[in-house]
Amino acid sequence: MLKQLRKLGIKSVRQEYGNALSAAIQEMKQLESLNIGAITKDEILDLDLASAPSRLRVLNLKCRLTKLPNWIPNLQYLVKLRLGLSNFKDDPLDSLNTLPNLLRLNLWDDAFSGERLHFKKGGFPKLKELDLTRLNRLSSISIDEEALVDLEHFRFRNNPQLKVLPHDLQNLKNLQFLGFAEMPVELVDSIDPEKGGTCRWIINHIPLVQIRQNVGSKFHDYMLHRIPTKIKV
């Protein structure tokens, strides 16, 4: 019966069950959606599958990993990938950027523990949405020309070391929305015309640029501020 599953979600997984879980997933040839969460943020899971379900379209991993599993870049039908707590020391984009049908990528809660991400030429050919959230050491991003050519939505949230607006955002010609939430004041001031806006020229081609900043201790205590650009929606 389990071999016919199309959707599997499992949380609070302990390290000692990683191998057994991997073996079971390998047998689920019809699986299209997989969601795995570890019992704690420091629990390391070994998800080394000899062969992953080839029909996977949605993958959400919230667990510490020693490295990016080799089977993930081979998922030809994957459209949504969410990685959290992974703590990759090497840039995972090198392995992920050839996923042919990926539409949405979310790296969050120290999925990457390095300082620089590099989106290379030709990478992520169909990606529409990109979210970078709570990557605590991330301080710079580079985007080659002809990278992320179809990207429409780009969101940054609570990346405390990303204090300088990535100049390569100007390479994203099809970007429709750029969002910043709980970002360093240095970055926010550099695009806000009321605070000087010395880097606003980088994002002038984007129809909607929005800043969300907390103004209180509660979740709903925030302020939304739209940055005017040359292109109007």
C-alpha positions in Angstrom: 0.0 0.0 0.0 2.8 2.4 0.9 4.4 1.9 -2.4 1.4 3.6 -4.1 1.6 6.8 -2.1 1.6 10.0 -4.0 2.1 12.3 -1.1 4.2 11.7 2.1 4.7 14.1 5.1 6.7 13.0 8.2 8.0 15.2 11.0 10.1 14.7 14.2 12.4 12.2 12.5 15.4 11.0 14.6 18.8 10.4 13.1 18.7 6.7 13.8 15.7 6.3 11.5 17.3 8.1 8.5 18.4 4.9 6.7 15.1 3.1 7.2 13.2 6.1 6.0 15.4 6.4 2.9 14.9 2.7 2.1 11.1 3.1 2.3 11.1 6.2 0.1 13.0 4.4 -2.6 10.2 2.0 -3.0 7.5 4.7 -3.4 7.8 5.0 -7.2 4.5 7.0 -7.5 5.5 9.7 -5.0 4.9 13.2 -6.1 5.2 15.2 -2.9 7.7 14.7 0.0 7.9 16.6 3.2 10.4 15.6 5.9 11.2 17.4 9.2 13.8 16.4 11.9 12.9 16.3 15.6 15.3 19.1 16.4 17.2 21.7 14.3 20.5 20.0 15.1 19.4 16.5 14.2 21.4 15.3 11.2 19.5 13.0 8.7 21.1 10.8 6.2 18.8 10.8 3.2 21.1 9.1 0.8 18.7 7.4 -1.7 20.2 5.0 -4.3 17.3 6.0 -6.5 14.7 8.7 -5.7 11.1 8.6 -6.9 11.4 10.0 -10.4 7.9 11.7 -10.3 8.7 14.0 -7.4 7.3 17.5 -8.0 7.4 19.0 -4.5 10.2 18.5 -2.0 10.4 20.1 1.4 13.3 19.2 3.7 13.6 20.8 7.2 16.6 19.0 8.7 20.4 19.2 9.0 22.2 17.5 6.2 25.9 16.8 5.9 25.7 17.6 2.1 23.2 18.1 -0.6 21.8 14.6 -1.4 23.0 13.5 -4.9 19.5 12.5 -6.0 18.0 16.0 -5.7 19.7 17.5 -8.8 18.4 14.5 -10.8 14.7 15.3 -10.2 13.6 16.2 -13.7 10.0 16.9 -12.8 10.6 18.9 -9.6 8.7 22.2 -9.6 9.0 23.3 -5.9 12.0 22.9 -3.6 12.1 24.2 0.0 15.3 23.6 2.1 15.6 24.6 5.7 18.1 24.0 8.5 20.4 22.1 6.0 23.5 24.1 7.0 25.3 23.6 3.7 28.8 25.0 3.9 29.2 24.9 0.1 27.0 26.9 -2.3 24.1 24.5 -3.1 23.2 26.4 -6.2 26.1 24.8 -8.1 24.2 21.5 -8.0 20.6 22.8 -8.1 20.8 25.3 -11.0 20.3 22.7 -13.7 16.9 21.5 -12.4 15.0 21.9 -15.7 11.5 22.4 -14.4 11.9 24.1 -11.0 9.5 27.0 -10.6 10.0 27.9 -6.9 13.0 27.7 -4.6 13.0 28.6 -1.0 16.3 28.5 1.1 15.5 29.3 4.7 16.7 29.0 8.3 20.4 28.5 7.5 19.9 26.1 4.7 23.1 27.7 3.6 25.7 28.7 6.2 28.2 30.4 3.9 28.6 34.1 3.0 28.1 34.2 -0.8 25.6 32.8 -3.2 26.3 32.8 -7.0 23.6 32.4 -9.6 25.4 31.3 -12.8 24.7 32.0 -16.4 22.0 29.6 -17.7 21.1 28.4 -14.3 17.5 27.9 -13.1 16.0 28.3 -16.6 12.3 28.2 -15.5 12.4 29.5 -12.0 9.6 32.0 -11.2 9.8 32.6 -7.5 12.9 32.7 -5.2 12.9 33.2 -1.4 15.9 33.7 0.8 14.9 33.7 4.4 17.0 33.8 7.7 20.3 32.9 6.1 22.3 34.4 9.0 25.8 34.5 7.4 24.8 35.5 3.9 26.5 38.8 3.0 26.6 38.9 -0.8 24.8 37.6 -3.9 26.1 37.6 -7.5 23.9 37.0 -10.5 25.4 36.4 -13.9 23.8 37.8 -17.0 21.4 35.2 -18.5 20.9 33.6 -15.1 17.3 33.4 -13.6 15.9 34.6 -17.0 12.3 33.8 -16.1 12.4 35.0 -12.4 9.3 37.1 -11.6 9.3 37.2 -7.7 12.3 37.6 -5.5 12.0 37.9 -1.7 14.5 38.6 1.0 13.6 38.2 4.6 15.7 38.6 7.8 19.2 38.1 6.4 21.1 40.2 8.9 24.5 40.3 7.2 23.1 41.3 3.7 23.6 45.0 4.2 24.4 46.0 0.6 21.9 45.7 -2.2 23.1 43.2 -4.8 24.1 45.2 -7.8 23.4 42.2 -10.1 19.6 42.6 -9.5 19.8 44.8 -12.6 20.4 41.6 -14.6 16.9 40.3 -13.8 15.0 41.8 -16.7 11.7 40.0 -16.1 11.5 40.6 -12.4 8.0 41.9 -11.5 8.2 42.0 -7.7 11.1 42.5 -5.3 10.4 42.2 -1.5 12.4 43.0 1.6 11.3 42.1 5.1 13.1 42.6 8.3 16.3 43.5 6.5 19.3 45.6 7.7 18.7 49.3 7.8 21.8 49.9 5.6 20.2 48.0 2.7 16.7 49.5 3.3 18.0 53.1 3.4 20.0 52.5 0.2 16.8 52.0 -1.8 14.5 54.4 0.1 14.3 57.8 -1.6 13.4 59.3 1.7 16.6 58.1 3.2 18.9 58.9 0.3 18.3 56.0 -1.9 21.8 55.9 -3.4 21.2 52.4 -4.9 17.6 52.8 -6.2 18.9 53.0 -9.8 19.6 49.2 -9.5 15.9 48.3 -9.1 14.3 51.0 -11.2 13.2 48.5 -13.8 11.1 46.5 -11.4 7.4 47.3 -11.3 6.8 46.6 -7.6 9.4 47.0 -4.9 8.2 46.6 -1.3 9.7 46.9 2.1 8.2 45.4 5.2 9.7 46.4 8.6 8.6 45.4 12.1 7.3 48.2 14.3 6.3 46.2 17.3 6.8 42.9 19.1 3.7 41.2 17.7 3.6 39.4 14.4 1.0 41.8 12.9 3.0 44.9 14.1 4.6 45.8 10.8 4.7 48.6 8.2 4.6 48.1 4.4 6.4 50.7 2.3 6.4 50.7 -1.5 9.5 52.1 -3.2 8.6 54.1 -6.3 10.3 53.0 -9.5 10.2 54.3 -13.1 7.9 51.4 -14.2 4.3 51.7 -12.8 1.9 48.8 -12.3 
